[in-house]
């Protein structure tokens, strides 16, 4: 394939298609899967460390790119059914925060601890 053919292929994408591609890649979701477990209490070490939640045992955390929230909800319903005591949470992987010192907005992962985030006072007081 010559370079002229490659350039013509690249130019055939419309602006609307390019926007859809960029929007799809811009949205990333993370699925967290838990299983109901009454042995996990508020005072458990695993809850304090952030792995588990009270009454829920952590199973899996998976990032997905290029899928819609509806597709992920369907995937969770079929792969991790509630009748088998699974609980799933879908989060946007990156959230917009405001830098505490400069005031600029930036993006960071939703699960970044607050003390590691430049948007918190504890980050700057260390």
Backbone as CSV, one residue per row, in Angstrom:
resi,resn,N_x,N_y,N_z,CA_x,CA_y,CA_z,C_x,C_y,C_z
1,UNK,0.847,-1.170,0.000,0.000,0.000,0.000,0.894,1.235,0.000
2,UNK,0.651,2.134,-0.914,1.478,3.326,-1.030,1.072,4.351,0.024
3,UNK,1.929,5.352,0.211,1.634,6.380,1.208,0.434,7.228,0.798
4,UNK,0.188,7.372,-0.513,-0.986,8.122,-0.981,-2.268,7.406,-0.581
5,UNK,-2.277,6.061,-0.662,-3.448,5.297,-0.254,-3.704,5.428,1.245
6,UNK,-2.623,5.398,2.028,-2.765,5.542,3.479,-3.339,6.906,3.824
7,UNK,-2.880,7.960,3.145,-3.381,9.302,3.421,-4.848,9.439,3.024
8,UNK,-5.245,8.808,1.920,-6.643,8.904,1.502,-7.554,8.169,2.484
9,UNK,-7.078,7.083,3.072,-7.867,6.363,4.056,-8.063,7.227,5.297
10,UNK,-7.014,7.894,5.733,-7.096,8.740,6.912,-8.035,9.920,6.680
11,UNK,-8.096,10.461,5.462,-8.922,11.624,5.179,-10.393,11.274,5.018
12,UNK,-10.727,10.002,4.831,-12.110,9.596,4.616,-12.932,9.581,5.903
13,UNK,-12.327,9.710,7.058,-13.059,9.749,8.314,-13.687,11.131,8.456
14,UNK,-14.987,11.160,8.690,-15.667,12.444,8.842,-15.421,13.009,10.234
15,UNK,-15.743,14.273,10.393,-15.559,14.931,11.683,-16.457,14.304,12.736
16,UNK,-17.684,13.921,12.370,-18.596,13.287,13.314,-18.048,11.946,13.795
17,UNK,-17.496,11.153,12.870,-16.921,9.865,13.255,-15.724,10.065,14.167
18,UNK,-14.914,11.068,13.861,-13.754,11.350,14.701,-14.204,11.761,16.095
19,UNK,-15.254,12.570,16.184,-15.788,12.971,17.484,-16.293,11.788,18.278
20,UNK,-16.968,10.839,17.586,-17.456,9.645,18.271,-16.294,8.807,18.778
21,UNK,-15.239,8.695,17.983,-14.071,7.918,18.396,-13.428,8.566,19.617
22,UNK,-13.288,9.887,19.583,-12.671,10.585,20.709,-13.538,10.490,21.957
23,UNK,-14.853,10.602,21.823,-15.741,10.492,22.971,-15.707,9.099,23.564
24,UNK,-15.651,8.083,22.720,-15.599,6.721,23.232,-14.308,6.472,23.991
25,UNK,-13.197,6.978,23.465,-11.928,6.741,24.140,-11.784,7.631,25.364
26,UNK,-12.540,8.740,25.395,-12.474,9.642,26.537,-13.157,9.031,27.759
27,UNK,-14.216,8.273,27.531,-14.954,7.669,28.631,-14.332,6.333,28.993
28,UNK,-13.826,6.270,30.186,-13.306,5.022,30.714,-14.062,4.720,31.991
29,UNK,-14.390,3.471,32.176,-15.106,3.064,33.367,-14.325,1.980,34.086
30,UNK,-14.509,1.927,35.385,-13.920,0.877,36.203,-15.050,0.148,36.904
31,UNK,-15.018,-1.162,36.833,-16.014,-1.990,37.493,-15.367,-2.621,38.717
32,UNK,-16.004,-2.419,39.865,-15.575,-3.066,41.099,-16.596,-4.138,41.445
33,UNK,-16.113,-5.336,41.725,-16.997,-6.459,42.036,-16.748,-6.874,43.484
34,UNK,-17.840,-7.014,44.230,-17.795,-7.460,45.619,-18.743,-8.641,45.772
35,UNK,-18.505,-9.432,46.808,-19.407,-10.525,47.137,-19.891,-10.306,48.569
36,UNK,-21.190,-10.500,48.787,-21.755,-10.307,50.115,-21.140,-11.307,51.082
37,UNK,-20.668,-10.784,52.220,-19.994,-11.626,53.215,-20.220,-10.994,54.586
38,UNK,-21.016,-11.643,55.428,-21.357,-11.074,56.730,-20.192,-11.102,57.712
39,UNK,-19.121,-11.802,57.352,-17.959,-11.844,58.245,-17.161,-10.556,58.217
40,UNK,-17.345,-9.721,57.166,-16.596,-8.473,57.049,-17.327,-7.396,57.853
41,UNK,-16.714,-6.946,58.939,-17.314,-5.955,59.838,-16.640,-4.600,59.654
42,UNK,-17.236,-3.580,60.280,-16.673,-2.221,60.199,-15.251,-2.162,60.742
43,UNK,-14.960,-2.933,61.746,-13.655,-2.853,62.392,-12.612,-3.801,61.798
44,UNK,-12.938,-4.488,60.743,-11.986,-5.406,60.111,-10.812,-4.626,59.536
45,UNK,-9.634,-5.224,59.604,-8.442,-4.568,59.056,-8.573,-4.341,57.559
46,UNK,-9.186,-5.268,56.852,-9.325,-5.126,55.404,-10.212,-3.936,55.040
47,UNK,-11.153,-3.578,55.908,-11.983,-2.395,55.665,-11.147,-1.143,55.881
48,UNK,-10.348,-1.125,56.939,-9.498,0.038,57.214,-8.448,0.230,56.125
49,UNK,-7.956,-0.842,55.551,-6.955,-0.733,54.490,-7.567,-0.355,53.150
50,UNK,-8.878,-0.423,53.035,-9.555,0.013,51.828,-9.904,-1.067,50.825
51,UNK,-9.610,-2.324,51.110,-9.931,-3.388,50.158,-11.411,-3.744,50.182
52,UNK,-11.938,-3.974,51.356,-13.322,-4.426,51.508,-14.192,-3.282,52.017
53,UNK,-15.485,-3.520,51.953,-16.471,-2.616,52.546,-17.255,-3.427,53.549
54,UNK,-17.850,-2.794,54.568,-18.607,-3.570,55.559,-19.674,-4.442,54.895
55,UNK,-19.603,-5.725,55.136,-20.562,-6.677,54.572,-20.239,-7.114,53.153
56,UNK,-19.170,-6.574,52.561,-18.812,-6.906,51.177,-17.332,-7.256,51.089
57,UNK,-17.035,-8.384,50.478,-15.652,-8.817,50.275,-15.228,-8.468,48.848
58,UNK,-14.096,-7.791,48.719,-13.589,-7.373,47.406,-13.209,-8.589,46.568
59,UNK,-13.622,-8.581,45.278,-13.321,-9.685,44.379,-12.444,-9.213,43.222
60,UNK,-12.830,-8.122,42.552,-12.186,-7.757,41.296,-12.352,-6.270,41.014
61,UNK,-11.329,-5.669,40.409,-11.412,-4.311,39.891,-10.872,-4.349,38.464
62,UNK,-11.690,-3.932,37.493,-11.322,-4.030,36.086,-11.634,-2.708,35.381
63,UNK,-10.668,-2.196,34.592,-10.862,-0.986,33.800,-11.349,-1.362,32.412
64,UNK,-12.301,-0.580,31.891,-12.847,-0.783,30.549,-12.775,0.521,29.790
65,UNK,-12.324,0.446,28.544,-12.237,1.619,27.686,-13.033,1.343,26.416
66,UNK,-13.817,2.320,25.984,-14.568,2.171,24.746,-15.907,1.476,24.899
67,UNK,-16.352,1.226,26.138,-17.667,0.626,26.368,-18.546,1.649,27.067
68,UNK,-19.835,1.566,26.801,-20.769,2.467,27.461,-21.155,1.901,28.819
69,UNK,-21.733,2.759,29.638,-22.181,2.324,30.961,-23.252,1.237,30.838
70,UNK,-24.139,1.365,29.845,-25.197,0.380,29.663,-24.620,-0.996,29.308
71,UNK,-23.596,-1.012,28.452,-22.949,-2.285,28.103,-22.308,-2.922,29.325
72,UNK,-21.691,-2.102,30.163,-21.054,-2.631,31.363,-22.085,-3.128,32.369
73,UNK,-23.217,-2.422,32.477,-24.273,-2.886,33.373,-24.793,-4.253,32.940
74,UNK,-24.956,-4.437,31.636,-25.400,-5.734,31.118,-24.341,-6.817,31.378
75,UNK,-23.082,-6.467,31.179,-21.991,-7.399,31.440,-21.978,-7.814,32.910
76,UNK,-22.206,-6.870,33.797,-22.221,-7.172,35.230,-23.417,-8.039,35.605
77,UNK,-24.575,-7.766,35.003,-25.769,-8.564,35.307,-25.582,-10.021,34.888
78,UNK,-24.929,-10.236,33.746,-24.748,-11.608,33.270,-23.553,-12.296,33.918
79,UNK,-22.469,-11.581,34.125,-21.260,-12.195,34.661,-21.238,-12.314,36.163
80,UNK,-21.893,-11.371,36.856,-21.891,-11.358,38.318,-23.324,-11.154,38.811
81,UNK,-24.165,-12.192,38.732,-25.587,-12.032,39.071,-25.813,-11.805,40.567
82,UNK,-26.854,-11.055,40.878,-27.196,-10.771,42.268,-27.643,-12.028,43.008
83,UNK,-28.201,-12.995,42.300,-28.658,-14.220,42.970,-27.488,-15.011,43.549
84,UNK,-26.280,-14.775,43.039,-25.085,-15.413,43.601,-24.373,-14.495,44.589
85,UNK,-25.086,-13.447,45.035,-24.621,-12.506,46.063,-23.472,-11.625,45.606
86,UNK,-23.424,-11.293,44.319,-22.430,-10.344,43.829,-23.009,-8.940,43.852
87,UNK,-22.163,-7.976,44.141,-22.525,-6.558,44.092,-21.487,-5.884,43.209
88,UNK,-21.950,-5.143,42.211,-21.016,-4.456,41.317,-21.224,-2.959,41.409
89,UNK,-20.138,-2.226,41.259,-20.164,-0.766,41.223,-19.412,-0.321,39.974
90,UNK,-20.002,0.607,39.238,-19.371,1.138,38.030,-19.028,2.603,38.290
91,UNK,-17.761,2.936,38.096,-17.283,4.305,38.318,-16.631,4.821,37.039
92,UNK,-16.721,6.136,36.824,-15.880,6.736,35.789,-14.458,6.681,36.313
93,UNK,-13.537,6.214,35.497,-12.174,5.986,35.964,-11.481,7.284,36.349
94,UNK,-11.684,8.319,35.568,-11.027,9.598,35.847,-12.056,10.658,36.197
95,UNK,-11.762,11.418,37.259,-12.633,12.507,37.698,-11.857,13.818,37.593
96,UNK,-12.590,14.908,37.485,-11.970,16.229,37.385,-11.903,16.838,38.776
97,UNK,-10.733,17.281,39.148,-10.520,17.923,40.443,-9.834,19.267,40.232
98,UNK,-9.839,20.070,41.273,-9.223,21.391,41.213,-7.936,21.380,42.044
99,UNK,-6.824,21.752,41.408,-5.525,21.811,42.068,-5.598,22.858,43.171
100,UNK,-5.196,22.497,44.378,-5.364,23.386,45.517,-4.499,24.633,45.433
101,UNK,-3.276,24.515,44.955,-2.363,25.658,44.928,-2.568,26.551,43.703
102,UNK,-2.697,25.958,42.532,-2.784,26.769,41.313,-4.227,27.078,40.914
103,UNK,-5.185,26.281,41.380,-6.581,26.485,41.017,-6.956,25.893,39.672
104,UNK,-6.018,25.257,38.988,-6.304,24.647,37.690,-7.046,23.327,37.890
105,UNK,-7.883,23.000,36.915,-8.568,21.716,36.951,-7.695,20.668,36.279
106,UNK,-7.726,19.468,36.805,-6.957,18.361,36.242,-7.752,17.081,36.463
107,UNK,-7.310,16.005,35.829,-7.990,14.718,35.942,-7.112,13.729,36.691
108,UNK,-7.752,12.966,37.570,-7.055,11.915,38.306,-8.005,10.743,38.504
109,UNK,-7.450,9.587,38.857,-8.286,8.397,39.077,-9.210,8.623,40.267
110,UNK,-10.385,8.030,40.173,-11.383,8.194,41.230,-10.944,7.562,42.540
111,UNK,-10.115,6.521,42.486,-9.730,5.795,43.686,-8.383,6.232,44.266
112,UNK,-7.861,7.361,43.809,-6.613,7.887,44.364,-6.870,8.351,45.794
113,UNK,-6.079,7.906,46.764,-6.316,8.354,48.145,-6.214,9.874,48.258
114,UNK,-7.047,10.455,49.108,-7.107,11.910,49.206,-5.768,12.527,49.601
115,UNK,-4.988,11.835,50.407,-3.712,12.395,50.854,-2.639,12.351,49.759
116,UNK,-2.912,11.669,48.635,-1.993,11.646,47.495,-2.443,12.587,46.386
117,UNK,-3.542,13.288,46.599,-4.110,14.147,45.574,-3.711,15.602,45.793
118,UNK,-3.223,16.283,44.750,-2.888,17.708,44.885,-4.099,18.594,45.159
119,UNK,-5.295,18.018,45.151,-6.487,18.800,45.449,-6.785,18.853,46.942
120,UNK,-5.995,18.148,47.750,-6.265,18.106,49.198,-5.190,18.865,49.978
121,UNK,-5.600,19.353,51.120,-4.668,20.093,51.986,-3.620,19.172,52.590
122,UNK,-3.992,17.930,52.875,-3.041,17.004,53.474,-1.879,16.676,52.538
123,UNK,-2.115,16.726,51.229,-1.048,16.492,50.259,0.045,17.554,50.387
124,UNK,-0.376,18.798,50.582,0.568,19.924,50.631,1.157,20.148,52.007
125,UNK,0.633,19.512,53.044,1.134,19.743,54.395,2.167,18.710,54.832
126,UNK,2.524,17.782,53.958,3.515,16.763,54.342,4.917,17.319,54.269
